[in-house]
Amino acid sequence: MRALKNLSFLLKVYFIVGGIILVIFALYYNNLLIKRMHEQSIDTTRLFSRFIAIELQRVEDKDRQNFIRDIRSAIRIPFVITDKEGRPIVWSRVGIPQLADSEYSRVLDFNPAKPNDELLKRVLEKAREFDRDNEPIAISTEGYPLVVHFGQSKLTRDLAIAPYIQVVVFVLFMLFGFFGFRSLKLSEQRSIWIGMAKETAHQLGTPLSSIMGWLSIMREERQSNRCSDRFDRALEEISTDIDRLSKISSRFSKIGSRPKLEYQELTPIIVNTVRYFERRMPALKKNSTISLDIEELPLIRCSKELLEWVFENLTKNALDAIEQGEGRINIRCRMNKEKGSIEILFSDNGKGMNPRMKKEIFSPGFTTKKRGWGLGLALVKRIIEDIHRGSIKVLHTQPGEGTTFFMSLPVD
């Protein structure tokens, strides 16, 4: 079992480390692409600036004006061209409409130091925003120097977001993988335990039928012959134990199927379980007492057989944990009206558990006993949480200080 757990742990580590390496490589390559695209953007902008410097000298030509407009539309990089005083003249892809030729007088009247035109003020703010990321490019023309302010293209900006998307996708992939693997593992374990339980019920069935037959013969002999009171009591106890074994066999056979839940009192279920163990305490060689502190409780929808199994298992574990001295087991039940549930505290003064044992105590196959399958508390948890929609946890435990389980069962 430990070897399988170590293998599972190593596979998880390799899976996580491999995923992290892939993400780091993807982020590095993505940043490299962004850097190259940014360099190309700068080269394209410089080439565009040189073209503008040449063409503006012959801007009177109508065809050349249209050609410049076409080039400006084809450039995917946002830019703003200003004169030497800082007045915006031409801009593109900044989210602000370009002025018509008839509105060019607005540019001439614009004062960058005291902006009085809201549209041109917004364009100027964009140019200054671009300057924080990229150094502007000066254009030398005959008597008309210009400055090109440029930013990053939309594709470059989208690529800059890509690493974060990759990280989110990786995290989601890891989460789905983890929960999928965990669900598959739990399903596989559950199938194994169900198969073992049904096989156990099948194996118990044959000798139980035989013992019940012999018990019937003994009863007939008792009626025909006078027997001592001690023999009668022993016969009744044997009958009780056989009935309980039949219940246990029935419980195992029903594992994996959905039991029928009916409204019942919880108190008799607990009391009958405690009385059964009290009568057999001498045979178990245990010097222990079981005390009950049960308030008046409402009816709950439950399976009597399965809840009997829960309290039997907890009681047997508590008795096993009390290795020497006077053992004390206390079962306290109360109604929590605010939460609409019955709360049960099951305490013993046994040997307790260390943190590792506390973490694994409800795991199928985990046991601290020399003999046992490690099924008991795993089935208890399934009965309480999956079948009765309640909860169970270890409320307190320390080595040498005993253990307290907390259970909660909903009241419909």
C-alpha positions as CSV (number, residue, x, y, z in Angstrom):
1,M,0.0,0.0,0.0
2,R,2.8,2.4,0.9
3,A,4.6,1.6,-2.4
4,L,1.5,2.4,-4.4
5,K,1.1,5.7,-2.5
6,N,4.7,6.6,-3.2
7,L,4.2,5.8,-6.9
8,S,1.1,7.9,-7.0
9,F,2.9,10.8,-5.3
10,L,5.8,10.6,-7.8
11,L,3.4,10.6,-10.8
12,K,1.7,13.7,-9.5
13,V,5.0,15.4,-8.9
14,Y,6.2,14.6,-12.5
15,F,2.9,15.7,-13.9
16,I,3.0,19.0,-12.1
17,V,6.7,19.7,-12.8
18,G,6.3,18.8,-16.5
19,G,3.3,21.1,-16.8
20,I,5.2,24.0,-15.1
21,I,8.2,23.5,-17.5
22,L,5.8,23.6,-20.5
23,V,4.2,26.8,-19.3
24,I,7.6,28.4,-18.6
25,F,8.7,27.5,-22.1
26,A,5.5,28.8,-23.7
27,L,5.8,32.1,-21.7
28,Y,9.4,32.5,-22.8
29,Y,8.6,31.8,-26.5
30,N,5.6,34.1,-26.4
31,N,7.6,36.9,-24.9
32,L,10.3,36.4,-27.5
33,L,7.6,36.7,-30.3
34,I,6.3,39.9,-28.7
35,K,9.8,41.3,-28.6
36,R,10.4,40.5,-32.2
37,M,7.1,42.0,-33.3
38,H,7.8,45.1,-31.3
39,E,11.2,45.5,-33.1
40,Q,9.5,45.0,-36.4
41,S,6.9,47.6,-35.4
42,I,9.7,50.1,-34.8
43,D,11.4,49.3,-38.1
44,T,8.1,49.7,-39.9
45,T,7.4,53.0,-38.2
46,R,10.8,54.3,-39.1
47,L,10.3,53.3,-42.7
48,F,6.9,54.9,-42.7
49,S,8.4,58.1,-41.2
50,R,11.0,58.3,-44.0
51,F,8.2,57.8,-46.5
52,I,6.2,60.6,-45.0
53,A,9.2,62.9,-45.0
54,I,9.6,62.4,-48.7
55,E,6.0,62.5,-49.7
56,L,5.0,65.6,-47.7
57,Q,7.3,67.7,-49.9
58,R,5.0,66.8,-52.8
59,V,1.7,66.8,-50.9
60,E,0.0,69.2,-53.3
61,D,-0.4,66.3,-55.7
62,K,-4.0,65.0,-55.2
63,D,-3.1,61.4,-56.2
64,R,-0.2,61.4,-53.7
65,Q,-2.6,62.7,-50.9
66,N,-4.9,59.7,-51.6
67,F,-1.9,57.4,-51.7
68,I,-0.7,58.6,-48.3
69,R,-4.2,58.0,-46.9
70,D,-4.1,54.4,-48.2
71,I,-0.7,53.8,-46.7
72,R,-1.9,55.3,-43.4
73,S,-4.9,53.0,-43.4
74,A,-2.7,49.9,-44.1
75,I,-0.4,50.6,-41.2
76,R,-1.6,48.5,-38.3
77,I,0.4,50.5,-35.7
78,P,-1.3,53.3,-33.9
79,F,0.5,56.6,-34.4
80,V,0.2,60.4,-34.0
81,I,2.3,62.9,-36.1
82,T,2.8,66.3,-34.6
83,D,4.7,69.4,-35.8
84,K,7.6,70.9,-33.9
85,E,5.3,72.8,-31.6
86,G,3.4,69.6,-30.6
87,R,0.2,70.2,-32.6
88,P,-1.3,66.9,-33.8
89,I,-1.5,66.8,-37.6
90,V,-2.2,63.2,-38.6
91,W,-3.2,60.2,-36.5
92,S,-4.5,56.7,-37.1
93,R,-5.8,53.8,-35.0
94,V,-6.0,55.8,-31.7
95,G,-9.8,55.6,-31.4
96,I,-10.3,59.3,-32.3
97,P,-11.7,60.3,-35.8
98,Q,-9.4,62.2,-38.1
99,L,-10.2,65.8,-39.0
100,A,-11.5,66.6,-42.4
101,D,-9.4,68.8,-44.7
102,S,-11.8,71.7,-44.2
103,E,-11.2,71.5,-40.4
104,Y,-7.4,71.9,-40.6
105,S,-7.7,75.4,-39.2
106,R,-8.4,73.8,-35.8
107,V,-4.9,72.4,-35.8
108,L,-3.4,75.8,-36.6
109,D,-5.4,77.4,-33.7
110,F,-4.5,74.7,-31.3
111,N,-2.1,75.6,-28.4
112,P,-0.5,72.4,-26.9
113,A,0.5,74.4,-23.8
114,K,-3.1,75.5,-23.2
115,P,-5.2,73.0,-25.1
116,N,-8.6,74.5,-26.0
117,D,-9.8,71.9,-28.4
118,E,-11.1,68.7,-26.7
119,L,-10.6,66.4,-29.7
120,L,-7.0,67.6,-30.3
121,K,-6.3,67.5,-26.6
122,R,-7.2,63.8,-26.5
123,V,-5.0,63.1,-29.5
124,L,-2.1,64.9,-27.8
125,E,-2.6,62.8,-24.6
126,K,-2.4,59.7,-26.8
127,A,0.9,60.9,-28.3
128,R,2.3,61.5,-24.8
129,E,1.1,58.0,-23.7
130,F,2.9,56.5,-26.7
131,D,6.1,58.4,-25.7
132,R,6.2,56.6,-22.4
133,D,6.6,53.2,-24.1
134,N,8.5,54.2,-27.3
135,E,10.9,56.9,-28.2
136,P,9.3,59.2,-30.8
137,I,10.9,59.5,-34.3
138,A,11.8,62.9,-35.7
139,I,11.1,63.5,-39.5
140,S,13.3,66.0,-41.3
141,T,11.6,67.8,-44.1
142,E,12.5,71.0,-45.9
143,G,11.4,73.7,-43.4
144,Y,8.7,71.5,-41.8
145,P,10.1,69.2,-39.1
146,L,7.6,66.6,-37.8
147,V,7.6,64.0,-35.0
148,V,6.0,60.5,-35.1
149,H,4.7,59.1,-31.8
150,F,3.7,55.4,-32.0
151,G,2.4,52.6,-29.9
152,Q,1.9,48.9,-30.1
153,S,-0.3,47.2,-32.6
154,K,-3.5,45.4,-31.5
155,L,-1.9,42.1,-32.4
156,T,1.1,42.8,-30.1
157,R,-1.3,43.9,-27.3
158,D,-3.3,40.7,-27.7
159,L,-0.1,38.6,-27.6
160,A,0.9,40.3,-24.4
161,I,-2.3,38.9,-22.8
162,A,-1.7,35.4,-24.1
163,P,0.7,34.3,-21.3
164,Y,-2.0,35.0,-18.7
165,I,-4.5,33.1,-20.7
166,Q,-2.0,30.2,-21.0
167,V,-1.5,30.2,-17.2
168,V,-5.3,30.2,-16.6
169,V,-5.7,27.3,-19.1
170,F,-2.9,25.4,-17.4
171,V,-4.3,25.9,-13.9
172,L,-7.8,24.8,-15.1
173,F,-6.2,21.8,-16.9
174,M,-4.4,20.8,-13.7
175,L,-7.6,21.2,-11.6
176,F,-9.7,19.1,-14.0
177,G,-6.9,16.5,-14.2
178,F,-6.5,16.3,-10.5
179,F,-10.3,16.0,-9.7
180,G,-10.7,13.6,-12.6
181,F,-7.9,11.4,-11.4
182,R,-9.2,11.6,-7.8
183,S,-12.7,10.8,-8.9
184,L,-11.5,7.8,-10.9
185,K,-9.4,6.6,-8.1
186,L,-12.2,6.9,-5.6
187,S,-14.6,5.1,-8.0
188,E,-12.1,2.3,-8.4
189,Q,-11.6,1.9,-4.7
190,R,-15.4,2.0,-4.1
191,S,-15.9,-0.8,-6.7
192,I,-13.2,-2.9,-5.0
193,W,-14.8,-2.4,-1.5
194,I,-18.3,-3.1,-2.8
195,G,-17.1,-6.4,-4.4
196,M,-15.3,-7.4,-1.2
197,A,-18.4,-6.6,0.9
198,K,-20.7,-8.6,-1.3
199,E,-18.4,-11.5,-1.4
200,T,-18.1,-11.4,2.5
201,A,-21.9,-11.4,2.7
202,H,-22.0,-14.4,0.4
203,Q,-19.4,-16.3,2.4
204,L,-21.2,-15.5,5.7
205,G,-24.5,-16.7,4.4
206,T,-23.7,-20.5,4.2
207,P,-22.4,-21.0,7.8
208,L,-25.1,-18.7,9.2
209,S,-27.8,-20.9,7.6
210,S,-26.2,-24.0,9.1
211,I,-25.9,-22.4,12.6
212,M,-29.5,-21.3,12.5
213,G,-30.5,-24.8,11.7
214,W,-28.6,-26.2,14.6
215,L,-30.1,-23.5,16.8
216,S,-33.6,-24.7,15.8
217,I,-32.6,-28.2,16.9
218,M,-31.4,-26.9,20.3
219,R,-34.6,-25.1,20.8
220,E,-36.6,-28.2,20.1
221,E,-34.4,-30.2,22.5
222,R,-35.0,-27.5,25.2
223,Q,-38.7,-27.9,24.8
224,S,-38.6,-31.6,25.1
225,N,-36.0,-31.7,28.0
226,R,-35.8,-29.7,31.1
227,C,-32.8,-27.3,30.9
228,S,-31.2,-25.0,33.4
229,D,-31.9,-21.3,33.4
230,R,-28.2,-20.7,32.5
231,F,-28.7,-22.8,29.3
232,D,-31.8,-20.9,28.4
233,R,-30.0,-17.5,28.8
234,A,-27.0,-18.8,26.8
235,L,-29.4,-20.0,24.0
236,E,-31.1,-16.6,23.9
237,E,-27.7,-14.8,23.7
238,I,-26.6,-17.2,20.9
239,S,-29.9,-16.4,19.1
240,T,-29.2,-12.6,19.5
241,D,-25.7,-13.0,18.2
242,I,-26.9,-15.0,15.2
243,D,-29.5,-12.3,14.5
244,R,-26.8,-9.7,14.6
245,L,-24.6,-11.7,12.3
246,S,-27.5,-12.0,9.9
247,K,-27.9,-8.2,10.0
248,I,-24.2,-7.8,9.3
249,S,-24.4,-10.1,6.3
250,S,-27.5,-8.1,5.1
251,R,-25.6,-4.8,5.5
252,F,-22.7,-6.1,3.4
253,S,-24.9,-7.4,0.7
254,K,-26.6,-4.0,0.4
255,I,-23.4,-2.0,0.0
256,G,-23.4,-0.3,-3.4
257,S,-27.2,0.0,-3.5
258,R,-29.4,2.9,-2.3
259,P,-31.1,2.0,1.0
260,K,-34.6,3.0,1.9
261,L,-34.7,5.8,4.4
262,E,-37.7,6.0,6.8
263,Y,-38.6,8.4,9.7
264,Q,-37.3,6.8,12.9
265,E,-36.1,7.7,16.4
266,L,-32.4,7.9,16.8
267,T,-32.3,7.2,20.5
268,P,-33.4,3.5,20.4
269,I,-30.8,2.8,17.7
270,I,-28.0,4.1,20.0
271,V,-29.3,2.6,23.2
272,N,-29.7,-0.9,21.6
273,T,-26.2,-0.8,20.3
274,V,-24.8,0.3,23.7
275,R,-26.8,-2.4,25.6
276,Y,-25.5,-5.1,23.2
277,F,-21.8,-4.1,23.9
278,E,-22.5,-3.8,27.7
279,R,-23.7,-7.4,27.9
280,R,-20.6,-8.6,26.1
281,M,-18.0,-6.5,27.9
282,P,-16.8,-9.4,30.1
283,A,-16.3,-11.6,27.0
284,L,-14.3,-8.8,25.4
285,K,-12.2,-8.5,28.6
286,K,-12.7,-4.7,28.7
287,N,-13.1,-2.8,31.9
288,S,-15.0,0.0,30.3
289,T,-18.2,2.0,30.8
290,I,-20.4,3.6,28.2
291,S,-22.4,6.7,29.3
292,L,-25.2,8.3,27.4
293,D,-26.3,11.9,27.4
294,I,-29.2,12.2,24.9
295,E,-31.7,15.0,24.7
296,E,-35.2,14.7,23.4
297,L,-34.7,14.3,19.6
298,P,-37.1,14.6,16.6
299,L,-37.6,11.9,14.1
300,I,-35.1,11.7,11.3
301,R,-35.1,10.0,7.9
302,C,-32.5,7.2,8.2
303,S,-31.7,3.6,7.7
304,K,-31.8,1.8,11.0
305,E,-29.4,-1.0,10.0
306,L,-26.8,1.4,8.6
307,L,-26.9,3.7,11.6
308,E,-26.6,0.7,13.9
309,W,-23.5,-0.2,11.9
310,V,-22.1,3.3,12.4
311,F,-22.4,3.2,16.2
312,E,-21.2,-0.4,16.4
313,N,-18.1,0.5,14.5
314,L,-17.3,3.6,16.5
315,T,-17.9,1.7,19.8
316,K,-15.8,-1.3,18.7
317,N,-13.0,1.1,17.7
318,A,-13.2,3.0,20.9
319,L,-13.0,-0.3,22.9
320,D,-10.0,-1.4,20.9
321,A,-8.3,2.0,21.5
322,I,-8.6,1.5,25.3
323,E,-5.7,-0.8,25.9
324,Q,-5.4,-0.7,29.7
325,G,-7.0,0.9,32.8
326,E,-10.6,1.9,33.1
327,G,-12.1,2.9,29.8
328,R,-14.7,5.6,29.4
329,I,-16.9,6.1,26.3
330,N,-19.4,8.9,26.2
331,I,-22.1,9.5,23.6
332,R,-23.8,12.9,23.7
333,C,-26.7,13.8,21.4
334,R,-28.3,17.2,21.1
335,M,-30.6,19.1,18.7
336,N,-29.2,22.2,17.0
337,K,-32.3,24.1,16.0
338,E,-30.4,26.9,14.2
339,K,-28.8,24.4,11.8
340,G,-31.7,22.0,11.7
341,S,-29.6,19.0,12.6
342,I,-28.9,16.5,15.3
343,E,-25.3,16.7,16.6
344,I,-23.5,13.7,18.1
345,L,-20.3,13.7,20.1
346,F,-18.7,10.3,20.4
347,S,-15.7,10.4,22.9
348,D,-13.3,7.9,24.4
349,N,-10.2,8.0,26.6
350,G,-8.2,5.6,24.5
351,K,-4.7,6.0,23.0
352,G,-5.7,8.7,20.6
353,M,-4.1,9.5,17.2
354,N,-1.2,11.4,15.8
355,P,-1.8,14.1,13.0
356,R,-0.9,11.6,10.2
357,M,-3.4,9.0,11.5
358,K,-6.0,11.7,11.9
359,K,-5.6,12.7,8.2
360,E,-5.9,9.2,6.9
361,I,-8.4,7.8,9.3
362,F,-11.4,7.8,6.9
363,S,-9.3,6.5,3.9
364,P,-10.3,3.1,2.6
365,G,-7.6,0.5,3.5
366,F,-6.0,2.5,6.3
367,T,-5.8,0.7,9.6
368,T,-3.7,0.7,12.7
369,K,-4.7,-2.8,13.7
370,K,-2.7,-6.0,13.0
371,R,-5.9,-7.5,11.6
372,G,-8.5,-5.7,9.6
373,W,-9.3,-4.4,6.2
374,G,-9.4,-0.7,7.1
375,L,-13.0,-0.5,5.8
376,G,-14.8,0.4,9.0
377,L,-14.5,4.2,9.2
378,A,-14.5,4.6,5.4
379,L,-17.9,3.0,5.4
380,V,-19.0,5.0,8.4
381,K,-18.1,8.2,6.5
382,R,-20.0,7.0,3.4
383,I,-23.1,6.1,5.4
384,I,-23.2,9.4,7.2
385,E,-22.3,11.7,4.4
386,D,-23.4,10.0,1.1
387,I,-26.5,8.2,2.3
388,H,-27.8,10.4,5.2
389,R,-26.4,13.8,3.8
390,G,-24.7,14.5,7.1
391,S,-21.1,15.0,8.2
392,I,-18.5,13.3,10.3
393,K,-15.0,14.4,11.4
394,V,-12.5,14.0,14.1
395,L,-13.1,16.9,16.4
396,H,-10.2,16.3,18.8
397,T,-7.5,13.7,19.3
398,Q,-4.1,13.6,20.8
399,P,-1.8,10.6,21.5
400,G,-2.7,9.4,25.0
401,E,-5.7,11.7,25.4
402,G,-8.4,9.9,23.5
403,T,-10.5,10.8,20.5
404,T,-13.8,12.7,19.9
405,F,-15.8,12.2,16.7
406,F,-18.4,14.8,15.7
407,M,-21.4,13.8,13.6
408,S,-24.2,15.8,12.2
409,L,-27.5,14.4,10.8
410,P,-30.0,16.7,9.1
411,V,-33.6,16.9,10.3
412,D,-36.0,17.2,7.4
